[in-house]
């Protein structure tokens, strides 16, 4: 079993890469979702996935289901 240490606001946390479901970028921090819970860590997304053992970084480019915003009208 391999554990990777990440830093959080409160204390360091050890995560087993075998149980990681996804890694998501937030506004300031990175969320690591495991089968048990979600951890918010200070490391960047690229660094977090490399530490967890990913050789390539897969990015989700699927468009969201929300309709696009209507164009803004400008009164002159």
MDTraj code that builds the backbone (N, CA, C; nanometers):
import mdtraj as md
import numpy as np

residues = "UNK UNK UNK UNK UNK UNK UNK UNK UNK UNK UNK UNK UNK UNK UNK UNK UNK UNK UNK UNK UNK UNK UNK UNK UNK UNK UNK UNK UNK UNK UNK UNK UNK UNK UNK UNK UNK UNK UNK UNK UNK UNK UNK UNK UNK UNK UNK UNK UNK UNK UNK UNK UNK UNK UNK UNK UNK UNK UNK UNK UNK UNK UNK UNK UNK UNK UNK UNK UNK UNK UNK UNK UNK UNK UNK UNK".split()
xyz = np.array([
    [0.0852, -0.1169, 0.0000],
    [0.0000, 0.0000, 0.0000],
    [0.0900, 0.1235, 0.0000],
    [0.0605, 0.2151, -0.0920],
    [0.1383, 0.3384, -0.1047],
    [0.0502, 0.4544, -0.0614],
    [0.1020, 0.5401, 0.0260],
    [0.0288, 0.6577, 0.0719],
    [0.1025, 0.7828, 0.0265],
    [0.0257, 0.8827, -0.0160],
    [0.0819, 1.0102, -0.0607],
    [0.0337, 1.1181, 0.0360],
    [0.1284, 1.2024, 0.0816],
    [0.0944, 1.3066, 0.1779],
    [0.0608, 1.4365, 0.1050],
    [-0.0521, 1.4968, 0.1429],
    [-0.0954, 1.6264, 0.0902],
    [-0.1169, 1.7211, 0.2070],
    [-0.1066, 1.8515, 0.1806],
    [-0.1284, 1.9505, 0.2852],
    [-0.2691, 2.0088, 0.2726],
    [-0.3341, 2.0246, 0.3877],
    [-0.4657, 2.0868, 0.3946],
    [-0.4559, 2.2082, 0.4861],
    [-0.5684, 2.2741, 0.5109],
    [-0.5674, 2.3888, 0.6017],
    [-0.5352, 2.3474, 0.7447],
    [-0.5879, 2.2328, 0.7868],
    [-0.5734, 2.1911, 0.9260],
    [-0.4473, 2.1103, 0.9517],
    [-0.4283, 2.0030, 0.8763],
    [-0.3174, 1.9112, 0.9012],
    [-0.2875, 1.8326, 0.7738],
    [-0.1697, 1.7709, 0.7662],
    [-0.1396, 1.6887, 0.6493],
    [-0.2309, 1.5659, 0.6449],
    [-0.2593, 1.5198, 0.5249],
    [-0.3476, 1.4056, 0.5085],
    [-0.2770, 1.3041, 0.4179],
    [-0.2911, 1.1761, 0.4483],
    [-0.2327, 1.0688, 0.3686],
    [-0.3433, 1.0034, 0.2870],
    [-0.3221, 0.9920, 0.1556],
    [-0.4240, 0.9377, 0.0657],
    [-0.3647, 0.8205, -0.0108],
    [-0.4400, 0.7113, -0.0180],
    [-0.4014, 0.5950, -0.0965],
    [-0.4476, 0.6184, -0.2410],
    [-0.3556, 0.6222, -0.3381],
    [-0.3942, 0.6499, -0.4775],
    [-0.4903, 0.5471, -0.5370],
    [-0.4956, 0.4268, -0.4816],
    [-0.5850, 0.3230, -0.5347],
    [-0.7316, 0.3587, -0.5155],
    [-0.7633, 0.4440, -0.4181],
    [-0.9016, 0.4774, -0.3865],
    [-0.9447, 0.6155, -0.4357],
    [-0.8621, 0.6818, -0.5165],
    [-0.8961, 0.8144, -0.5687],
    [-0.9898, 0.7987, -0.6878],
    [-1.1007, 0.8729, -0.6845],
    [-1.1986, 0.8701, -0.7926],
    [-1.1710, 0.9815, -0.8925],
    [-1.1492, 1.1041, -0.8427],
    [-1.1218, 1.2161, -0.9322],
    [-1.0444, 1.3246, -0.8590],
    [-0.9823, 1.4116, -0.9381],
    [-0.9115, 1.5286, -0.8867],
    [-0.9688, 1.6477, -0.9611],
    [-1.0179, 1.7461, -0.8860],
    [-1.0841, 1.8618, -0.9477],
    [-1.0209, 1.9917, -0.8992],
    [-1.0125, 2.0872, -0.9905],
    [-0.9578, 2.2181, -0.9571],
    [-1.0690, 2.3078, -0.9061],
    [-1.0428, 2.3742, -0.7951],
    [-1.1363, 2.4713, -0.7406],
    [-1.0861, 2.6118, -0.7679],
    [-1.1451, 2.7075, -0.7004],
    [-1.1016, 2.8465, -0.7188],
    [-0.9589, 2.8671, -0.6692],
    [-0.9292, 2.8207, -0.5476],
    [-0.7952, 2.8356, -0.4924],
    [-0.7281, 2.7023, -0.4644],
    [-0.8057, 2.6013, -0.4323],
    [-0.7516, 2.4734, -0.3890],
    [-0.7889, 2.3628, -0.4862],
    [-0.7413, 2.2433, -0.4558],
    [-0.7690, 2.1252, -0.5362],
    [-0.8504, 2.0273, -0.4541],
    [-0.9551, 1.9711, -0.5110],
    [-1.0379, 1.8719, -0.4424],
    [-0.9997, 1.7331, -0.4924],
    [-0.9655, 1.6448, -0.3995],
    [-0.9361, 1.5061, -0.4317],
    [-1.0518, 1.4233, -0.3775],
    [-1.1257, 1.3596, -0.4679],
    [-1.2429, 1.2807, -0.4305],
    [-1.2016, 1.1342, -0.4232],
    [-1.2207, 1.0739, -0.3054],
    [-1.1933, 0.9310, -0.2882],
    [-1.3264, 0.8592, -0.2699],
    [-1.3201, 0.7271, -0.2550],
    [-1.4437, 0.6520, -0.2352],
    [-1.5054, 0.6823, -0.0996],
    [-1.4278, 0.7314, -0.0046],
    [-1.4794, 0.7590, 0.1293],
    [-1.5250, 0.9036, 0.1471],
    [-1.4430, 0.9998, 0.1028],
    [-1.4764, 1.1402, 0.1236],
    [-1.3963, 1.2289, 0.0298],
    [-1.4213, 1.3587, 0.0377],
    [-1.3511, 1.4568, -0.0447],
    [-1.2522, 1.5331, 0.0424],
    [-1.1296, 1.5467, -0.0066],
    [-1.0264, 1.6230, 0.0630],
    [-0.9957, 1.7477, -0.0186],
    [-0.9799, 1.8616, 0.0478],
    [-0.9401, 1.9865, -0.0177],
    [-0.7949, 2.0105, 0.0205],
    [-0.7067, 2.0062, -0.0805],
    [-0.5634, 2.0165, -0.0558],
    [-0.5078, 2.1422, -0.1211],
    [-0.3880, 2.1822, -0.0811],
    [-0.3256, 2.3055, -0.1290],
    [-0.2451, 2.2871, -0.2570],
    [-0.2076, 2.1648, -0.2930],
    [-0.1249, 2.1409, -0.4106],
    [-0.2020, 2.1724, -0.5386],
    [-0.1312, 2.2072, -0.6438],
    [-0.1930, 2.2326, -0.7741],
    [-0.2426, 2.1008, -0.8330],
    [-0.3345, 2.1092, -0.9270],
    [-0.3934, 1.9891, -0.9875],
    [-0.2867, 1.9052, -1.0564],
    [-0.1998, 1.9697, -1.1337],
    [-0.0960, 1.8958, -1.2054],
    [-0.0039, 1.8211, -1.1100],
    [0.0357, 1.8858, -1.0022],
    [0.1221, 1.8216, -0.9036],
    [0.0490, 1.7088, -0.8319],
    [-0.0773, 1.7295, -0.7987],
    [-0.1538, 1.6272, -0.7264],
    [-0.1684, 1.4995, -0.8087],
    [-0.2020, 1.5124, -0.9370],
    [-0.2189, 1.3916, -1.0186],
    [-0.0859, 1.3225, -1.0437],
    [0.0222, 1.3966, -1.0536],
    [0.1544, 1.3337, -1.0686],
    [0.1937, 1.2578, -0.9419],
    [0.1667, 1.3169, -0.8255],
    [0.1972, 1.2480, -0.6995],
    [0.1135, 1.1221, -0.6822],
    [-0.0087, 1.1244, -0.7351],
    [-0.0963, 1.0083, -0.7248],
    [-0.0609, 0.9002, -0.8265],
    [0.0305, 0.9287, -0.9186],
    [0.0796, 0.8265, -1.0090],
    [0.0266, 0.8319, -1.1506],
    [-0.0413, 0.9384, -1.1886],
    [-0.0924, 0.9477, -1.3254],
    [0.0218, 0.9828, -1.4199],
    [0.0257, 0.9151, -1.5333],
    [0.1290, 0.9448, -1.6312],
    [0.0821, 1.0507, -1.7300],
    [-0.0488, 1.0578, -1.7518],
    [-0.1058, 1.1600, -1.8385],
    [-0.2188, 1.2290, -1.7642],
    [-0.2389, 1.3538, -1.7958],
    [-0.3459, 1.4309, -1.7324],
    [-0.4641, 1.4367, -1.8283],
    [-0.5718, 1.3649, -1.7957],
    [-0.6920, 1.3651, -1.8793],
    [-0.7797, 1.4813, -1.8370],
    [-0.8144, 1.5652, -1.9314],
    [-0.8994, 1.6812, -1.9014],
    [-1.0381, 1.6572, -1.9572],
    [-1.1383, 1.6905, -1.8778],
    [-1.2771, 1.6755, -1.9201],
    [-1.3176, 1.8009, -1.9957],
    [-1.3434, 1.7848, -2.1250],
    [-1.3814, 1.8995, -2.2077],
    [-1.5266, 1.8879, -2.2535],
    [-1.6025, 1.8032, -2.1847],
    [-1.7430, 1.7852, -2.2187],
    [-1.8195, 1.9136, -2.1870],
    [-1.8965, 1.9657, -2.2826],
    [-1.9718, 2.0885, -2.2531],
    [-2.0789, 2.0622, -2.1475],
    [-2.1061, 2.1618, -2.0677],
    [-2.2073, 2.1459, -1.9641],
    [-2.3458, 2.1462, -2.0263],
    [-2.4417, 2.0944, -1.9532],
    [-2.5786, 2.0856, -2.0035],
    [-2.6558, 2.2160, -1.9880],
    [-2.5982, 2.3130, -1.9191],
    [-2.6661, 2.4413, -1.8999],
    [-2.6710, 2.5161, -2.0331],
    [-2.7826, 2.5810, -2.0631],
    [-2.7909, 2.6560, -2.1894],
    [-2.6974, 2.7758, -2.1852],
    [-2.6472, 2.8173, -2.3002],
    [-2.5568, 2.9333, -2.3014],
    [-2.6319, 3.0607, -2.2623],
    [-2.5599, 3.1534, -2.2060],
    [-2.6198, 3.2805, -2.1640],
    [-2.6606, 3.3600, -2.2869],
    [-2.7760, 3.4269, -2.2790],
    [-2.8181, 3.5087, -2.3937],
    [-2.7222, 3.6260, -2.4120],
    [-2.7092, 3.6749, -2.5330],
    [-2.6187, 3.7888, -2.5548],
    [-2.6687, 3.9123, -2.4819],
    [-2.5756, 3.9899, -2.4334],
    [-2.6119, 4.1109, -2.3608],
    [-2.6468, 4.2216, -2.4596],
    [-2.7495, 4.2947, -2.4288],
    [-2.7864, 4.4069, -2.5150],
    [-2.7188, 4.5332, -2.4621],
    [-2.6691, 4.6112, -2.5548],
    [-2.6007, 4.7349, -2.5187],
    [-2.6809, 4.8505, -2.5761],
    [-2.7249, 4.9419, -2.4908],
    [-2.7988, 5.0602, -2.5355],
    [-2.6998, 5.1726, -2.5617],
    [-2.7080, 5.2283, -2.6804],
    [-2.6191, 5.3398, -2.7142],
    [-2.6896, 5.4715, -2.7052],
])
top = md.Topology()
chain = top.add_chain()
for i, resn in enumerate(residues, 1):
    res = top.add_residue(resn, chain, resSeq=i)
    for name in ("N", "CA", "C"):
        top.add_atom(name, md.element.get_by_symbol(name[0]), res)
traj = md.Trajectory(xyz[None], top)
